[in-house]
Amino acid sequence: MQKYLFKNIQLVNEGEIKTADILISGDRIEKIGAKIDTKSNVQEINGEGKFLLPGAIDDQVHFREPGFTHKANIYTESRAAVAGGVTSFMEMPNTIPNALTINLLEDKYTIAKQNSLANYSFFMGVSNDNADEALRVNDFKNDICGLKIFMGSSTGNMLVDNHSTLNRIFSESEILIATHCEDERIIKANYEAQQKTGEILTVKHHPIIRNDEACFESSLIAIQFAKKYNSRLHILHISTEKELQLFGNMLPLKDKKITAEVCVHHLHFTADDYEQLGYKIKCNPAIKAAHNKKALWEALLDDRLDLIATDHAPHLLSEKAPPYEKAHAGLPLVQHSIQLMLYYQSIGKISLEKIVQKMSHAVADCFQIKDRGYIREGYFADLVVANLNRPYRVSEENIYYKCGWSPLEGFNFPATIEQTMVNGNIVYENGRFNESYRGKRLSFNR
């Protein structure tokens, strides 16, 4: 059994930073202490001047397998994830075929078991006509992260706009329901209005077509369903100031029945960035005017927004080209999410403790993930060593996504992810990967 001992490292965990030694035995954290004696069969890691974080858990990624493996797959994107300190992910059902049956969902778990360097879970998809099958997840509540409802258009047969189906899912689901909230009727009306102007549509029209109202109305409907049935609702990628009036911060996370997520690109980019980055940052929901970014940061810091994710959604650059209607929506982000937040920490926008809370602790609590998301004795050793004094520049040579590009290319981060440990195994270290190891299926305490 491999053992590691981190010595004199700055431990960032549960709202505090302290110097500690951490002993790892097998796949678990065995002991945390001010000073742990070195044993002969332990590999010692000098942590002086570095910070140890619990691995990030990304609750919203699109790794494109099966069906879109020309642009990404579970192996390549999990590899990029661990390079960025993301040790666990939850992947979306809009692959081809859509994950709309238990058997198709289990096919994805089989692929991940064989290929993922990170820990994994997969959402069961909901369509207008698969309610019976979708609700079978009630029998697997400890093994599946949740149900996913697209209340805005998506790949294949996944737009759910039938209120009978929504009533059934919200009233009968015993596990978390995650929603993509954009009102399809509002989007369609906005698109038709823009067409009537005779102006050629470009990416600058994207936040006008998929506007604040489309997001607000859809989120409001989801919340109304959840309140009617006391459902466990999690709204993904909040992108507007207007939606924030739907959320309060009075309850602790463990007592909330309705939670919300913000993604790193909505915290970083604004509509002003379309001029430079164009279709590279076209995504759904759209990146919008700067006042939304300001409001999202305020809501993240006062806990109206519960956690940070990426909605990692890679496409080939050739698929991101105009015209507007054909340019794919989505951008690759999972490799650089922690580093991006560490950049904001370096300029005083957010603390290290808050980053860990929003990217690790809160995700584990929100989804009731078993034995992960914290640095605690007995928990799985999913750990990240960050050097806050070692700058890192994003370049084509160090981008690990299969699509080969990043909207952050050329960005200079102040910090480097030096090591990532998944279940007690060092799977990434300074640009090198241990590809002999595979992650584990996440389990949930429900």
Steps between C-alpha positions, in 0.01 A plus 500: 500500500649832389536762771574871463578763759455868418728697734458862609237586242238775527172314536196690367190333638172575674547874522858516624861478386755330723838333469466124534631156413265266312551122489342314208457123522360320200207700363419682827627776726629317806614784723519879517728657759739780585789256477485139381815289534642368174484124452742301289233377257351846440580727207549845643390810307643834608211746508685801630371818339216318323128455559298180520139521382231234481455402137240702316174326412351631175128429494447599137717381210443374148768245410324410172521122519326318341410668172731802473841346555653696212509798740536339846472179697499391862870412495627827350279730702550320832873527429461876455285513814761344730768726351290786635427349840149374423491153657131417444245594236131456422425473130191595305264272305488683163739260329401282202305297579348717771527335841124451533497142631673328789680270256636790293606676819685190618680485164658834589605371841669207327697736275605710800608197701735407217625847408451776759794630699257683731205379707168519318124502502242549224162670493195313378331696221134598491294545183131575445428129467734304729361583846448134596858411411651817649331436833663158522797691645308499827619140531863608445508819707832416666674439167380778266560871553160618378247562226570765236223702336572730207235770523667648193596331172777243493637212298245243384170435679582681823297822512240453773214746453207273583357608835349156561849350481642772724223443754575130504878540539482771768232316697656153491878540483675401822836639391638834389358656182745721311360743244629702207261796510434703186148558367479366146202716399677821603817398319306423183314832512826690554662320208211578267505864608870526421449339160237760411755779541684372193831518686736205457506315830836473675617387842424846642129417456528185713426667838214692335339182364566289811433792731447561870124451472538153345717392791282659769168362377634146468670508842180634652299211354749243632486655846121504495493127422756430773308700761172335403638152562782577747745358245878512520583747220844614385504771231811492285708791365315808627608781268284806575453757772124467461495131594675574829182647647367141498760385754562580864802431720328460836519121530819296535567289191412175675146631558437640152259316270576738210862572413680679219832485319713759322758414234850639471442657157206705628725622783780589261372612158244763405329594174785744441727200436310392187693761302831325567397136549195478275336160473761343729288620791158429351323283756156431646398681713675789329775712652321829558556867589753591770245587770407130513858396575515749787173370643607136467817567698301669775257208517782245505670672790182542706392137433193558287699301241610174655778360286734556205516274192619524139237361262807381308373455144773455236456540125749509216594853396354422159165444675521840667505691171216719365227527386329562832247218472766236428767605749488250784440623855739398777860547605771282660583603858553204737883513493523859621207556736698489826780711353247758384357525850855523642553795268200671658639411842828669407319828424295487820165399351456172688684315778665160478256372759204615292640340183526167681152541645341568160696250288532208743308515831176643363488262204544201729228632733263598220508153342558309826817342363641232726843564659622766258532876470681551832846429643394279789637185657327200343400689185630413154834664426391728213754779542661784307836668561500861384804728481369856527843645418560318173346675198343295221425617147233317299643401162423256222774271635343455845131477404386139549150516351451288191364807317841661552400855593387712793332842522765571765797439271765763569366570850763523774389331820685586822482140628580150378333168579804285572347171613161336493420191706192287427413233759854510638669472159704786353347514153652834396828665590653800323389410150534122540213255536472161668264336253514158663232606748126546448254695713201362687124535471365754745264382772234708673358502855125505429 
